[in-house]
Amino acid sequence: MEKFRNKIVLVTGSCGTVGAELVRQLVEGGAAGIVCLDNNETELFFQMDQYHTTGRVRCHLADVRDVEALKLRMQAVDVVLHAAALKHVGLCEDSPNQAVRTNIEGTQNVIDAALANGVGRVIFTSSDKAVNPTNVMGTSKLMSERLMTAASESNRNASTVFASTRFGNVLGSRGSVVPLFRRQIASGGPVTLTDRAMTRFIMTLEEAAALVLDSVWLATGGEVMVTKMPVARIADIATVMRDALSDGREIEITEIGAKPGEKMYEELMNDEEVRRTWEYGNFFLILSAFADSGSDAYAHLKERSQPDRPYNSAHESPMTVGEVADYFTARGLLE
């Protein structure tokens, strides 16, 4: 966080789950200034009220669909964290044109506004669903990643660094299984699973945001940075939460079948990407297909190892039920 102390950071989607946590960590970490953009008037008002005494947070109503609003608010900004998106798989399936306008066109607008203002670094927060996508939301996230990579390749004379960071299931985020299971347990059940064999990469909101902030300074341009995450069975998460929160009540866990576009597993890196990927601390760094890995820009990767398989929750050893319980307990997810 020391590197943010003299930086002005703009967060799109600042009132969303990840965006709000990014803002919180930037405030606590001492960033010189934080510019919050969101189209949710009510939540933005509360965010403004929450941080007004810091003197370092400015909140503005803006939609990523409006490139002129983005250009206005990016003036004198050093770093952009692009977290605004339509993220619910089912709703994007129902209204794909809206997903295109926000997730794809909105990302291009962020790129154009950043170039117009000479922003130093732009990081796009992507999703596991961008890997071999089976739904509209994932497809739009993949296209956004490609736009970021293309911006890096097409604007080599510009000073702006464009990159993406890709992570999996954020526990406790809106629409994730943790708040859903919590509500179902509180109401007496049943706890509903789409499939007992389903696996997911998991990470807490605090961990996900911290890794996004770390990735800002790793990027040299065009990479997709994949966070390393533990794997859990959704059935084990349901069991752990039920046993901890049921107060001795008999609560059934039932299967309801997979939703449209839903995968049995999560992928954070596919077969094609393995050959241009290097391990670097808590990340896999996936270089652009056009990148020259032997160039000086990637000298920091020369002594690093490369993975030998795709990063897929079906291929990684899942935590045991006991390990899931310990993980949830240590992070306060069973309180």
Secondary structure, 3 states (H helix, E strand, C coil): CHHHCCCEEEEECCCCHHHHHHHHHHHHHCCCEEEEEECCHHHHHHHHHHHHHHCCEEEEECCCCCHHHHHHHCCCCCEEEECCCCCCHHHHHHCHHHHHHHHHHHHHHHHHHHHHHCCCEEEEEEEHHHCCCCCHHHHHHHHHHHHHHHHHHHCCCCCCEEEEEEECEEECCCCCHHHHHHHHHHCCCCEEECCCCCEEEEEEHHHHHHHHHHHHHHCCCCCEEEECCCEEEHHHHHHHHHHHHCCCCCCCEEECCCCCCCCCCCEEECHHHHCCEEEECCEEEECCCCCCCCCHHHHHHCCCCCCCCCEECCCCCCCCHHHHHHHHHHCCCCC
